[in-house]
Amino acid sequence: MKINLDIIKEKFATFNIKKWVKKNISISTKEKITFLDSLSSLLNSGIPISNALKIIIYQTKSPKTKSFIETIHTNTQKWLPLEESFLQFPKIFNNFDISLIKMWEVTWKLWDVIETIKNKEEKTKELKSKVIGALIYPMVIMTLATAMIAVFMVYVIPKITDMYKDAKVNLPSLTQTVIDISEFLQVQYPLLIVWFIGVIILIKIFKTHKSTKIHWDKFVLKIPIFGTIIQKKILALFTSSMSTLLSQWVMINDALKITASALENDYYEKEILNIVKKVSSGKTLSDLMWINLISTWKESPFFPIELSSVVKIWEQTGKMPSLLQKISIKFNKEIDTLVKNLATAIEPLVIVWVWGIVGTIIMAVMLPFFNMVNVI
């Protein structure tokens, strides 16, 4: 096969390293919140956006964060809209951020919009922290226990095995099984490490690739306990974002589209975009959210009856933002309860699991001693 060097040269000629670097810049949620908070406060104080950005650049210590703020500052001096600057950093600003800026940059309350984005980021960060916080202790215990068991199986069991061979003791099936596992780990541990890394890479690709992400997003919602927490998190973000957008007088169809992209779940996004199409054709939102199934005691796999009922009330009263905010608070409280219960339930289960494995190994090691006594 002949390689066309002209095509390769053309690709390199059109490749812009600066644009590539900008596109792949990412900062932590904490840094983003700090930036938005500072920008909102300075703009609200009457400071022009160019001067506000210059002040933030001076205060920022992180080189990566300072770099992207300097780019935004340069763009504002060229009179480029703020949304165009945000679009250059897709790993920092999502569609929700850009859509809000695009709609409200022309008003005199840009600081209010930036404050809204900051509040959404804080709520999202808080939800993630709650779930991660509940899992840290069990994961640490499981990691340490697994490492301890692996060391025991690789280094301790072989020495005990040699002792049993010298004593010529008939080994019970449990002991022989443990020894077989130990020998397998000693020989195959490089293969197991490669296999483990490979599985992690495959999962990473599956959950991020455009064609398979929707299947992953659907799968995680069906995981026992954790799926319920993830769905509550999505619903809390959905209701909070919709409340924010509708209170800013964004049209319902536009609000649904923006919120769908902000959920970061392709399975939910696809369903919401389907709803937008049907709403445009004249169907009511509450019916599309399965309000008509209440009489049959069935429930939408996407939206609980309480949420579709709130939408039905809005269609009759017009008080959607305040109702959605209340139900968002309710979902957050349910997440708190689920996370606390999860932490309470997992800790004893992990302890039982660890002691069960350790106890089995100890029993397997001790059983042959009884045969050794008989031989002596």
C-alpha positions in Angstrom: 0.0 0.0 0.0 1.5 3.3 -1.1 1.3 6.2 1.4 0.3 9.6 0.0 2.8 12.0 1.5 1.0 15.0 0.1 -2.2 14.2 2.1 -0.1 13.8 5.3 1.7 17.1 4.7 -1.7 18.8 4.1 -3.0 17.4 7.4 0.0 18.7 9.3 -0.3 22.1 7.5 -3.9 22.5 8.6 -3.3 21.3 12.1 -3.3 24.1 14.6 -1.5 23.2 17.8 -2.8 26.2 19.6 -6.5 25.3 18.9 -5.8 21.7 19.9 -4.3 22.8 23.2 -7.2 25.1 23.9 -9.8 22.4 23.1 -8.2 20.0 25.5 -7.6 22.4 28.4 -9.6 21.3 31.5 -9.7 22.6 35.1 -11.2 21.4 38.3 -14.8 22.2 39.2 -13.5 24.1 42.2 -11.4 26.3 40.0 -14.3 26.9 37.6 -16.6 27.9 40.5 -13.9 30.3 41.8 -13.5 31.9 38.4 -17.3 32.3 37.8 -17.8 33.7 41.4 -15.1 36.3 40.9 -16.3 37.3 37.5 -19.9 37.6 38.6 -18.9 39.7 41.7 -16.7 42.1 39.6 -19.3 42.6 36.9 -22.0 43.2 39.5 -19.8 45.9 40.9 -19.9 47.8 37.6 -16.4 46.8 36.5 -16.1 46.3 32.7 -15.5 42.7 31.7 -12.1 43.3 30.2 -10.9 44.9 33.5 -12.6 42.2 35.5 -10.8 39.4 33.6 -7.5 41.3 34.1 -8.0 41.4 37.9 -8.8 37.7 37.9 -5.7 36.9 35.9 -3.6 38.7 38.4 -5.2 36.8 41.3 -5.0 33.4 39.7 -2.1 31.1 40.6 -2.7 28.1 38.5 -0.9 28.4 35.1 -3.5 26.3 33.3 -6.4 28.4 34.7 -4.6 31.7 34.0 -3.9 30.6 30.4 -7.6 30.1 29.5 -8.7 33.3 31.3 -6.0 35.2 29.3 -7.4 33.8 26.1 -10.9 35.0 27.1 -9.4 38.4 28.0 -7.7 38.7 24.6 -11.0 37.8 22.8 -12.9 40.5 24.7 -10.4 43.1 23.7 -11.1 42.0 20.1 -14.8 42.5 20.8 -15.6 38.8 20.4 -18.8 37.6 22.1 -18.2 35.8 25.4 -20.0 32.7 24.1 -17.3 32.4 21.3 -14.6 32.4 23.9 -16.4 29.8 26.0 -16.8 27.6 22.9 -13.0 27.4 22.6 -12.9 25.4 25.8 -15.4 22.5 25.5 -13.9 20.7 28.5 -14.5 23.6 30.8 -17.8 25.1 29.6 -20.7 22.7 28.6 -23.7 23.4 26.4 -25.7 24.6 29.4 -23.1 27.4 30.2 -22.8 28.5 26.5 -26.5 28.5 25.9 -27.2 30.7 28.9 -24.4 33.1 27.9 -25.7 33.2 24.3 -29.2 34.1 25.4 -28.4 36.6 28.0 -25.1 38.2 27.0 -27.1 40.9 25.2 -28.8 42.0 28.4 -27.4 44.2 31.2 -27.4 41.3 33.6 -24.5 39.2 32.4 -23.3 38.8 36.0 -26.6 37.3 37.0 -26.3 34.6 34.3 -22.7 33.8 35.4 -23.9 33.6 39.0 -26.6 31.1 37.8 -24.0 29.0 36.0 -21.9 29.1 39.2 -24.8 27.9 41.4 -25.5 25.0 39.0 -21.8 24.0 39.2 -21.9 24.1 43.0 -25.0 21.9 43.2 -23.5 19.4 40.7 -20.3 19.3 42.7 -22.2 18.8 46.0 -24.1 15.9 44.5 -21.0 14.2 43.3 -19.2 14.8 46.7 -22.1 13.1 48.5 -21.9 10.0 46.4 -18.1 9.8 46.4 -18.0 10.5 50.1 -20.2 7.6 50.9 -18.0 5.2 48.9 -14.5 6.3 50.0 -14.4 4.3 53.3 -15.7 1.0 51.8 -13.4 1.3 48.8 -10.3 2.0 50.9 -11.2 -1.0 53.1 -11.7 -3.3 50.1 -8.4 -2.1 48.5 -6.4 -2.7 51.6 -8.0 -6.0 52.2 -7.4 -7.1 48.6 -3.8 -6.1 48.8 -3.3 -7.9 52.1 -4.9 -11.1 50.7 -2.8 -10.9 47.5 0.5 -10.6 49.5 -0.6 -13.5 51.8 -1.4 -15.7 48.8 1.8 -14.9 46.8 4.4 -14.8 49.6 3.0 -16.6 52.7 1.1 -19.6 51.3 4.1 -20.9 49.2 6.3 -21.2 52.4 3.5 -23.0 54.2 3.1 -25.3 51.1 6.8 -26.3 51.2 6.4 -27.2 54.9 3.4 -29.4 54.1 5.4 -31.1 51.2 8.3 -31.9 53.6 5.9 -33.3 56.1 4.1 -35.4 53.4 0.7 -34.6 54.8 -2.5 -35.4 52.9 -4.0 -32.0 52.1 -7.8 -31.4 52.5 -9.6 -30.1 49.4 -10.0 -26.6 50.8 -6.3 -26.3 51.5 -5.4 -27.7 48.1 -7.7 -25.2 46.4 -6.1 -22.3 48.3 -2.6 -23.6 47.2 -3.7 -23.9 43.6 -5.0 -20.3 43.6 -1.7 -19.2 45.2 0.4 -21.0 42.5 -1.8 -19.5 39.8 -1.3 -16.0 41.1 2.4 -16.5 41.4 2.7 -17.5 37.7 0.0 -15.5 36.1 0.0 -12.2 38.1 1.5 -10.2 35.1 -1.3 -11.5 32.9 -3.9 -10.6 35.5 -2.5 -7.0 35.8 -2.6 -6.6 32.0 -6.1 -8.0 31.9 -7.2 -5.7 34.7 -5.8 -2.6 33.0 -7.4 -3.8 29.7 -10.8 -4.1 31.3 -10.5 -0.6 32.7 -9.5 0.8 29.3 -12.4 -1.0 27.6 -14.9 0.4 30.1 -13.4 3.9 29.6 -13.8 3.6 25.9 -17.3 2.1 26.1 -18.6 4.9 28.5 -17.1 7.7 26.4 -17.4 6.7 22.8 -20.2 8.4 21.0 -21.8 5.2 19.6 -21.7 3.2 22.9 -22.1 5.9 25.6 -25.9 5.7 25.4 -25.8 2.0 26.2 -23.5 2.6 29.2 -25.7 5.4 30.5 -28.7 3.1 30.3 -26.8 0.3 32.0 -25.6 2.3 35.0 -29.3 3.3 35.8 -30.1 -0.4 36.2 -27.3 -1.1 38.8 -29.0 -2.0 42.1 -28.9 0.9 44.6 -26.3 2.9 42.7 -28.6 3.2 39.7 -31.3 4.7 41.9 -28.8 7.3 43.3 -27.6 8.2 39.8 -31.2 8.6 38.6 -32.1 10.8 41.5 -28.9 12.9 40.8 -30.1 13.3 37.1 -33.6 14.3 38.2 -32.3 16.8 40.8 -30.1 18.4 38.1 -33.0 18.3 35.6 -35.5 20.0 37.8 -33.0 22.5 39.1 -31.8 23.5 35.6 -35.3 23.7 34.3 -36.3 25.9 37.2 -33.4 28.2 36.5 -34.0 28.5 32.8 -37.8 29.0 33.1 -37.3 31.6 35.8 -35.1 33.5 33.2 -38.0 33.4 30.7 -36.4 30.8 28.4 -39.0 29.1 26.2 -39.9 25.5 27.3 -38.5 23.8 24.2 -35.2 25.7 24.5 -35.0 25.0 28.2 -35.5 21.2 27.6 -32.8 21.2 24.9 -30.3 23.0 27.1 -31.1 20.9 30.2 -30.8 17.6 28.2 -27.2 18.4 27.2 -26.4 19.5 30.7 -27.4 16.1 32.2 -24.4 14.3 30.7 -26.5 11.2 30.2 -27.2 10.3 26.6 -30.0 7.9 27.5 -32.0 10.7 29.2 -30.9 13.3 26.6 -32.4 11.1 23.8 -35.7 10.8 25.6 -35.9 14.6 26.4 -35.1 15.5 22.8 -37.8 13.1 21.6 -40.2 14.9 24.0 -39.2 18.3 22.5 -40.1 17.1 19.0 -43.5 15.9 20.2 -44.2 19.1 22.2 -43.5 21.1 19.0 -46.2 19.0 17.3 -48.8 20.1 19.9 -48.7 17.3 22.6 -48.7 18.3 26.2 -45.5 17.9 28.2 -47.2 16.1 31.1 -48.7 13.5 28.8 -45.2 12.9 27.2 -43.9 12.4 30.8 -46.4 9.6 31.3 -48.9 11.4 33.5 -51.7 9.4 31.9 -50.2 6.2 33.5 -51.0 7.3 37.0 -54.5 5.6 36.9 -52.8 2.3 35.9 -50.2 2.5 38.7 -47.4 2.4 36.2 -44.5 4.8 36.1 -42.2 6.2 33.4 -38.7 4.8 33.5 -37.4 8.3 33.1 -39.7 10.6 35.2 -41.4 9.7 38.4 -45.2 10.4 38.8 -44.5 13.2 41.3 -42.5 15.1 38.6 -45.0 14.6 35.8 -47.7 15.7 38.3 -45.8 19.0 38.9 -45.7 19.5 35.1 -49.4 19.0 34.9 -50.0 21.5 37.7 -47.8 24.0 35.8 -49.8 23.5 32.6 -52.9 24.6 34.7 -51.4 27.3 36.9 -48.2 28.6 35.2 -46.1 28.3 38.3 -43.4 25.9 37.0 -40.1 27.4 38.3 -41.0 27.5 42.0 -42.6 24.0 41.8 -39.6 22.5 40.1 -37.3 24.1 42.7 -39.2 22.5 45.5 -39.1 19.0 43.9 -35.4 19.5 43.2 -34.8 20.1 46.9 -36.9 16.9 47.6 -34.7 14.8 45.2 -31.6 16.2 46.9 -33.0 15.1 50.3 -33.7 11.6 48.9 -30.2 11.4 47.7 -28.9 12.3 51.2 -31.0 9.6 52.7 -29.9 7.0 50.1 -26.3 7.8 50.4 -26.4 7.6 54.3 -28.2 4.3 54.1 -25.7 3.0 51.5 -22.7 4.0 53.7 -24.4 2.3 56.7 -25.2 -0.9 54.8 -21.9 -1.2 52.9 -19.5 -1.0 55.8 -20.6 -4.1 57.6 -20.9 -6.0 54.3 -17.3 -5.1 53.4 -16.1 -6.2 56.9 -18.0 -9.5 56.6 -16.6 -10.1 53.1 -13.0 -9.4 54.2 -13.2 -11.6 57.3 -15.0 -14.3 55.3 -12.0 -14.5 52.9 -9.4 -14.2 55.6 -11.2 -16.8 57.8 -11.4 -19.2 54.8 -7.6 -18.9 54.2 -6.7 -19.3 57.8 -9.0 -22.4 58.0 -7.3 -23.8 54.9 -3.9 -23.3 56.4 -4.8 -24.8 59.8 -6.7 -28.0 58.6 -3.5 -30.0 57.6 -2.0 -29.5 61.1 -4.6 -32.0 62.4 -3.3 -34.6 59.9 0.3 -33.8 60.9 -0.5 -34.6 64.5 -1.9 -38.0 63.4 1.3 -38.7 61.4 3.5 -37.9 64.3 
